[in-house]
Amino acid sequence: MNDTHKGLFEKLFKLKENGSNVRTELLAGLTTFLTMCYIIIVNPLILSETGMDIGAVFVATCIASAIGCFVMGMLANYPIALAPGMGLNAYFTYAVVKGMGVPWQVALGAVFVSGIIFIVFSLFKVREALVNALPMSLKMSIAAGIGLFLALIALKGAGIIVANPATLVSMGDVHNPSALLAMLGFLMIIVLDHYRVRGAIILSILAITAIAVMMGLSEFKGVIGSVPSIAPTFMQMDFKDLFTVSMVSVIFVFFLVDLFDSTGTLVGVSHRAGLLKNGKLPRLKRALLADSTAIVSGAALGTSSTTPYIESASGVAAGGRTGLTAVTVGVLMLACLWFSPLAQTVPAFATAPALLYVGVHMMRSATEIDWHDMTEAAPSFLTIVFMPFAYSIADGIAMGFISYAVIKLLCGKARDVPPMVWIVAVLWAAKFWFLGA
């Protein structure tokens, strides 16, 4: 790399000021990419269950991720990569489209509107105020509940957990090859992660896919091919039936879940990188705008909400300190556009271990809940269990807010309830009372 390029990178990303260099940033970007590139396989598989074209979603995933990374890197200069969020894509598919019978075009419209709300709230710092106002127990329980929700989806998809008319659910046929391979994939991820092997998730997905192809359980469609058309999903948002009470609640859930997920990731990864100043994140508005822009552009392209990835911490651990790390991830995401045949070869049970693994990480949030205070523990517990049992992230969040306000009120701790929690709890309660679940 010549001095001209180094000078350009220095001007754009202030490498010396942040104690880094081009080589370190490029390696950090590659590290982050390897830990999160599983999303280009998992996201199209999940969203294709709504009837969306899997090839178009694959392209939308790659491009939306690249846009998010470029904006985060160039505008905010943070080593944080973005891609369609796990949990949000599951909510989009299984709760909104399949659960409520909402056309995927309308669901994309809801994602688009939530992104517009994010942009407005980010510009006027309302987003920061909302995060700071909500109790820690509710924030952590939402993350943990989504972890269980993802686990149920993974186990169901692999045939490990099946429907049972007598007990609702029960153990499936563990002799089934798909169930055995899913369990093998999960063990592979855990072992590789334990030994700090980079790209543990994608290596597991590829290994299980290879075994599935050899066993005749999946058709090998190649590795490299032409880029699929994005036309089936591009600008397909439908706003006509969007502003009903039920869909407004869907927009709220997209907004709320991404609010905690993205803000928590931004702060957590930045803290790990030593980028916080007096406990605050410099250029926070720019980082939030990058996140918001990625959501809007992702919906227009044809994918669920795009959000900062906690896997960015791996790149930070490798020395990434500037936006050049994020830009590197974006370039690699675009390079993946020519690997669509490989992505379409991967069977659903090969990605189930990735969902389980992400679920494990999200469940760790439960340790941050004060389990000794029952006025905090009980609402948190209800939030967590309602998500998988009601098969709805929205219902879990609703039960958490409502129970938090009611329990605090009955226990003489009404003053501990922030006004925002009261407002949300009343709105959810009114929705259940007048419109049902």
C-alpha positions, 0 to 999 in steps of 0.5 A: 500500500503506497503512502497516498493510500495511507495518507487518505486512510489517516485523514478519514479515520485518524488512525494515529490519534486512535493508536492504530494503523492500516494493517491492524484495522484490516485484520480487525475487519476480517476478524469481525467479518468471520464471526458474523458472516453467518448472517448472510446464510441464516437471514435469507433462510429465515425470511424465505419462510415468509414467501420472500425470494431467498436470492433477493433476500441474500442480496439485500442482506449483503448490501444492507450490511455493507451500507450500515458498515460504510455509514458507521465507518465513514460518518461515525468512525467506529469499528462497529459492523452492522447486519440484519439482527438475529431476533428481529428477523425471527420476530419478522418471520414467525410472529408478524408474518406467520403468526399474525398473517401479515403479508411480508410487504406490510412487515417490511413497511413496518421496518421502514417506518420504525427506521424513520422513527429512529432517525427522528428520535436520534436527531432530537436525542429522544432515543438516548432519553428512552434508553436511560428511562427504562429499568435495567431489569426490563432491558436485560429480560427482553434480551434474555427472552429473545434468547429463549425465543431463538432457541425454541425456533432453532430446536423446532426447525431441527426437529429436536422439539416437536408439537404434541397435542397432550403436552403442547411440545415434546422431544422429537425423534433424536435418531433423525439425521437433521436433529443429530447434525444440528446437535453436532453443529452446536457442539462444534460451535461451542468447542471452537469458541472455547478454543477461540477459533475465529469464525466458529459459527460459519465453520460449523455451518459449512461443516454440517452443510458438507456432511448433509450434502454427502448424506444426500440431505441437501443438494449442492448448488455450487459455490460461486455464481452470478448475483441473484436479482434483488427485484423481488424484494426491492422497494416492495414495502406496503404501507396501505394496511400498516397503520392499524392498532395491531401493526402500530404495536408491531412497529413499536416492537421493532423500534423497542427491541432494536433500541436496546439491542443497538444502543447496548451494542454501541456502548458495550463494544465502544467500552471494550475498545476504550472509546468512551469519554467520561462514560459517554460515547463521542459522536453518539448522534452520528452512530445512531444515525448510521444505525437508523439509515441502515434500517431504512435502506435495509427495508427498502432493499428487502430485509428485516431491521439492520443493527450493530453486531456484538460480534464487532467485539472480536474485531476490537479485541484484534486491535480495531479502533476506527471506522476502517474496521467497519468499512473492511467488513462492508467490502467483504460483505459485498464480495459475498454477493457472488457466493449465493449458490453456496448460501442456497445449499445450506439446509435449515438444520445447519443454521439451527446451531447458530440460533442456539449459540446466539440464544446462549449469549443473549440469555447471559443478560439475565445475570444482570437482573436483581433476582433478590427484589421480587418487584424486579424479578417477577416482571423480568421472569414474565417477560422472559417466559412469555416470549417463547411460551406465547411465541411472541416477542411483542407479548413478552415485552407487553407482559413485562411492562404491564406487570412491572407497573402493576407490581410496583404499584401494589407493593407501594413502589409506584414512584420507582416506575418511570413515566415512560413505563407507565405510558407503555404499560397503559397502551399495551393493557388497552390493546389487550383489553379492547383488541385481544392478543 
